[in-house]
Amino acid sequence: MSNEPITLTAGDAEATVLPGNGGRIGGLRVGGTELLRQGERYGCFPMVPWCGRIRDGRFSDGAVVHQMPLNSPPHAIHGTARDAAWRTARVTADEAVITYDLVDPWPYPGRVTQMVALAEDRLTLSMSVETYESSFPAQIGWHPWFNRTLDGTGVEIAFDPAWQEERGDDHLPTGNRVEPKPGPWDDCFGMPDGVDVTLTWPGLLELKVTSREQWAVVYDEQEAAVCVEPQTGPPNGLNTLPRLVTPLEPLEATTTWSWRRP
């Protein structure tokens, strides 16, 4: 099937999936209000096969060191899939399944599958990385850009993490866990009971970002948008906390955005 834009609908919710632009969610409208920052680089893109930054673009798999392109010098950031065209595997009125085959510069063959399921009060994103050849370390995450302001109302962010990954001058975790600090943030937080972050535009909408995964990066240093990024490990996790994809065991993750209006 093609990689043309896909529109999903459920009740008064509408989501646009853009397989041809990095497999991202290009828009999410609830009652006609757009929740995601618009633009070719925005919406919500999948972070795979790694999340956030890799120190100096290098990671080790056993004795072998791999070099990724330095697309955020001096580091590599956010994986390769967001810059690629995905393929559409299946579409219904409220669900789409898209796929992406890992290729150079990623050194291992594998397939990424993302399912986007829309309901009247939630959007569920599920992703898996599988291989039928050699095993390799990987990460899964999502990078949504939620509009900071809806209809003139600014967002409030609420969450209760168990820890904050201490951030070094190079924007990477130092390996130390510290007490959560007040924002603004470009920081990774640990939530051992699962990611649970609430965005509230008072009087308009409450949106909860949840996941069974234990890490989320919260980024709110821009005026236009805020980001809540559930992921399977911290930034630089290919080096510090790798998750292994094997022929017998894919890497899988899910996040749900659920909303309600007053």
N, C-alpha and C positions, 0 to 999 in steps of 0.2 A: 504494500500500500504506500501511498505518497506521504510526504511530510508537510502537507498543507495545514494551516491553522485549524484547530478543532474547537467548537463551542459546545459546552455542556450546560444543561439547564436542569433545575430542580426547584419547584416553587418560584419564588422571586429571586433566586440566586442564579448567577450565570458565571461560569469560569471559561477562560480561553487558554487552551494548551497550544504551545508553539514548538512542535517537534523540530522544525527547521532552524530554530534559534535556541539551541542548547537544551532542548527538552524542558524549557521553563514554562511556568504558569505566567502568561502575559497579563492576565487581569482576573480579578474576582470582584464581582458586583453583587451587592446585597440591597434589594429594594432600589436599584438604580444608582447606588453610591459605590464608587470604585474604592476598594480597600488597598490596592497595591500601587506603588509608585510606577508611573508609566515611563516607557523608554526602552530602547533595545537592550540595555544592560541590566534592566531592573526586573520588575515582576517578582518571581521567585524561581531561582535556578537551583538545580541539583548540584551538590558538591560530591564528586566521585571521580576517580577512585581515592581521593583524599580530601580532607576538610581543612580550611584555613591555610596557614603557611607551613611549608617544609623548610627547615633551616638550610640556607644556601642551596636549596633545590635538590639536596642529596638525601637518599635513604638507603639503608642497608638491608639486604635479604641474605642472611647468613654472612658469608665472606664477600659477597658481591655488592658493590656500591653502584647505585643507579643515579644518574643526573637528569633532573627534569628542567625544562626551560625556565629561566628566571623571569617570569611574567609579572613579578612584583619585587624588583631587585632590592636587596640581595637574595630574596627568597622566591620560591614557587608557591602559588596560591590557588586554592579552591578547585583543584582537579583539572581534568581535560575535557570532561563531557559537556560543560557549559559552553564551550567554543565549537561544538560539533553539531552536525545535523543528525537527529534521531529519526527512526522510522516508526510509522504507525502500524501496530499489530492488530488492534481491535478497538472499535468505537461503538458505544450505544448512546442513548440520549443523555445519560448522566455519568458515563464512565469511559475512560480511555486508557489503553495500554500502549506504551511506546517503548522502543528498545534502542540500545546503542552498543555496538561492538567496539571494545577497547582496541586501539591501534597506537602506532608510534605517535608521540614519544613514550607512551606507557609501554614497558618492556614485556608485558605478559598478555596472552590472549584471554579474553573473557567477554561475557555479555552482561550488560546492565539492563534491567527491566524496571520500568516505573509505571505504577498504576495510579491514576487520578480518579477519585470517586467523589462525586458531588451529591449532597443531600440538601434538604431545605434549610438545615441549620448547621451544616458542617462540611468541610472539605477534608478528605483523607488522602494522604500521599504515602505510598508504599514503594520501596525500592529494594532490589536484590542485585547482588553481583555473584555470578557463577562462572565456573571454569570446568572444562573437561580435560585440561592438560595439567601444567605444573601449578602448584599452590603458590599463593603470593599474599603479601599484606595489603590491606585496603581499608578505606573508611567510607562511610555514607553520611551525608548530611543535606540539609536544605538551607537556602539563604533567601528568605523572603524580605522584601522591602515594603513594609507597611507604611502607608501615608501617615505622617505625624499629625496632620490636621484633616479632619473630615467636616465639611460644611462649617468651617470656621472654628471648630472645637478641637483643642489640642489633646493629645493622648496622655494617659497616665499608665505607667508600667509598674506591675506588682509581682514579686516573686520572692521566695524564701529559700535560697540555696544553702546547702550545708557548708560549702566552702567556695572560695574564689581561687583560681589558679593565678599565682603571683606572676605578673607580666614583667618581663625584662625590657631593657631599653630597645631591644630588637623586635619587640612586639610578640615574642614567643614566651610560653610558660617556662619559668625557671626550674620547675619541678617541686617548688614549695607550694603548699596550700595555706591560704591565709583567710582571716575573717573577711566576709564580704564587705566591700567598701561602697560608699555612695557614688552615684554616677557623676558626670557622664562616663559611659563605658565603651571600651572596645575590648571586652574581657570574656574569658571562659569561666563558667560556673559549674560546680558539681551538684547534682541532685540525685542522690542514690536511690530515691523512691520513684524516679522518673521525672522528666522535664514537665514543669507546670508553671506557665507564665501567663498572666492576665493583662491584656491591653484594654483600657477603658477610655472611650470618648464620652465623657459624662453627658447623660441625657440622650445619647444617640445609639451607642452600641458597646457591648462587652464581647471581647474575643479572647478565647483561651487557646494557647498553644501547648499541646501536650504530646508526650512521647514516652515510651518505655525506656528509651535511652537515658543515660545519666549525665550527659554534658549538653550545655547550650552556650553559645556565644551570644552576648547581648551587645549590640552596637547602636548607640544613639548620639553620635557626634556630628550628625548632619542635620540641617534644618528641615529638609524635605521629608525624611523618613526615619523609621526605627527598624532594626532588624533583630529577630529572635530566631536563632539558628540551632535547632536540635541536631546532634551529631553523635556518632558511635564512639568518639574519643576526642581528646583535646587537640588543639593545633599542634603540629609536629608529631602527631600520634603515630605516624608510620615508623618513627624512630623510637618513641618512648612507650607506646602502648599499642603495638600492632594487633589488629584483628586479622586472622588468617582465612582466606578463601581457599577451599580445597575442592577436589572433584566430588567429594562426598557431602560437603557442607558449604552452602553458599552463605554470604553475609547478607543479612536482611534487616531492614528498619522501617518504621512507620511513624508518621506524625499526623496529628489531627488538629485542625483549627475549627473550633465550635463557637458559635456566636448566638447572642440573644439581644433583643432590643427591649428597652423599658416600655 
